[in-house]
């Protein structure tokens, strides 16, 4: 089973994304957090495979939280999911260790579904996921 952490302060957006993901992947476990600090706390008690991280969060920014996640849990993949679709934000996300960047303004759920499917298949086959091409990867 794939475990995903969705760090998003917009409750409506978070619930919509969670609902869509659970409809498509009923066996997926989705852990929610409304801030970077809450996300870090939840990772400590609920190990996850994949994190979708907003940048504009109350308190600690999503970039700082991403940096902390990657420093402490280097095998967790973090995908930035934000409205801040600017080159300097993407560069900052790379520096913080994010593996991909998805703009809330232009993403399609099918792209997120393809990413999740790739992660699930890799996990079931005992392989390290290499799915970033589905999520605006930085390679």
VOKE-372776 format. One line per field, with one value per residue (C-alpha): residue in three letters; x, y, z. Coordinates in Angstrom, 3 decimals. Layout:
BEGIN
res <- c(ALA  ...)
X <- c(X  ...)
Y <- c(Y  ...)
Z <- c(Z  ...)
//
This chain:
BEGIN
res <- c(UNK  UNK  UNK  UNK  UNK  UNK  UNK  UNK  UNK  UNK  UNK  UNK  UNK  UNK  UNK  UNK  UNK  UNK  UNK  UNK  UNK  UNK  UNK  UNK  UNK  UNK  UNK  UNK  UNK  UNK  UNK  UNK  UNK  UNK  UNK  UNK  UNK  UNK  UNK  UNK  UNK  UNK  UNK  UNK  UNK  UNK  UNK  UNK  UNK  UNK  UNK  UNK  UNK  UNK  UNK  UNK  UNK  UNK  UNK  UNK  UNK  UNK  UNK  UNK  UNK  UNK  UNK  UNK  UNK  UNK  UNK  UNK  UNK  UNK  UNK  UNK  UNK  UNK  UNK  UNK  UNK  UNK  UNK  UNK  UNK  UNK  UNK  UNK  UNK  UNK  UNK  UNK  UNK  UNK  UNK  UNK  UNK  UNK  UNK  UNK  UNK  UNK  UNK  UNK  UNK  UNK  UNK  UNK  UNK  UNK  UNK  UNK  UNK  UNK  UNK  UNK  UNK  UNK  UNK  UNK  UNK  UNK  UNK  UNK  UNK  UNK  UNK  UNK  UNK  UNK  UNK  UNK  UNK  UNK  UNK  UNK  UNK  UNK  UNK)
X <- c(0.000  1.276  1.339  1.064  1.345  -0.592  0.665  -1.739  -3.225  -6.208  -8.715  -11.010  -8.174  -6.728  -10.096  -10.722  -7.294  -7.678  -11.136  -9.925  -6.943  -9.021  -11.627  -8.905  -6.781  -9.073  -6.289  -3.982  -3.402  -3.441  -2.217  -3.131  -1.317  -2.188  1.315  4.953  5.392  2.378  3.673  7.051  5.360  3.187  6.148  7.860  4.971  3.595  6.349  5.300  6.492  5.492  4.780  2.825  3.977  2.472  4.928  2.786  2.028  1.421  4.515  7.303  7.295  6.899  10.430  11.908  9.790  10.975  14.581  14.034  12.269  15.066  17.744  16.074  14.309  16.272  14.259  10.960  10.040  8.685  6.662  5.948  2.289  1.810  0.461  3.934  4.928  8.069  11.581  13.174  10.698  11.491  15.215  14.629  12.621  15.539  17.952  15.646  15.579  12.204  12.010  9.283  7.087  3.400  1.576  -1.880  -2.821  -2.246  -1.996  -4.269  -5.379  -4.483  -0.837  -1.039  -2.776  0.042  2.619  0.791  0.382  4.110  4.910  2.523  3.946  7.518  6.690  4.850  7.825  10.359  11.953  12.848  10.282  11.561  8.349  9.286  8.763  5.040  5.385  7.505  10.686  13.895  16.141)
Y <- c(0.000  3.429  6.020  9.647  12.818  15.791  19.031  21.815  24.602  25.100  22.714  22.681  21.984  19.326  17.558  17.654  16.169  13.556  12.607  12.260  10.154  7.862  7.426  6.353  4.450  3.175  1.247  4.274  5.752  9.537  11.489  15.172  18.131  21.823  23.166  22.262  21.615  19.312  17.480  16.880  15.670  13.241  11.837  11.104  8.930  7.713  6.892  7.786  7.039  10.267  13.846  16.477  19.755  23.214  26.096  28.873  27.361  29.030  29.013  27.050  27.274  24.183  24.691  24.640  21.598  19.872  20.582  19.080  16.011  15.323  15.809  13.340  10.974  11.014  8.149  10.042  11.667  15.205  16.796  20.502  21.282  25.054  28.146  29.746  28.704  30.825  29.807  31.056  28.997  25.896  26.510  26.885  23.633  21.830  23.199  21.966  18.441  18.290  15.765  17.451  20.502  20.637  23.913  24.024  26.404  23.923  20.373  17.571  14.842  12.268  13.309  12.833  9.467  8.374  9.352  7.422  4.365  4.393  4.606  1.770  -0.482  0.187  -0.484  -3.736  -4.920  -3.980  -1.272  2.302  4.544  6.517  8.308  11.946  12.361  12.447  15.367  18.027  16.340  18.304  15.835)
Z <- c(0.000  -0.932  1.854  0.793  2.843  1.487  3.045  2.078  4.157  1.838  3.374  0.346  -2.112  0.195  0.540  -3.230  -4.015  -1.286  -2.556  -6.142  -5.083  -2.871  -5.603  -8.051  -5.481  -2.694  -0.935  -0.703  2.719  2.670  5.657  5.751  7.227  7.144  7.842  7.357  11.069  11.150  8.078  9.724  12.883  10.929  8.963  12.266  13.413  10.044  7.510  3.969  0.437  -1.260  -0.177  -2.074  -0.538  -0.887  -0.560  0.914  4.306  7.661  9.856  8.229  4.424  2.284  0.967  4.471  5.360  2.161  3.074  6.540  5.135  2.658  5.337  7.708  5.288  2.012  0.477  0.645  -2.647  -2.365  -5.144  -4.814  -5.578  -5.556  -7.297  -7.226  -10.754  -11.116  -12.225  -8.990  -6.930  -8.982  -8.434  -4.691  -4.706  -6.375  -3.777  -0.995  -2.437  -4.170  -6.995  -9.015  -9.321  -10.191  -10.715  -9.161  -11.966  -14.793  -13.471  -14.572  -12.154  -14.822  -14.430  -10.663  -11.209  -13.552  -10.933  -8.211  -10.455  -11.187  -7.467  -6.630  -9.358  -8.265  -4.622  -5.457  -7.507  -4.823  -6.961  -6.152  -7.875  -10.853  -11.723  -11.742  -15.484  -14.631  -12.254  -13.892  -12.728  -12.596  -14.446)
//
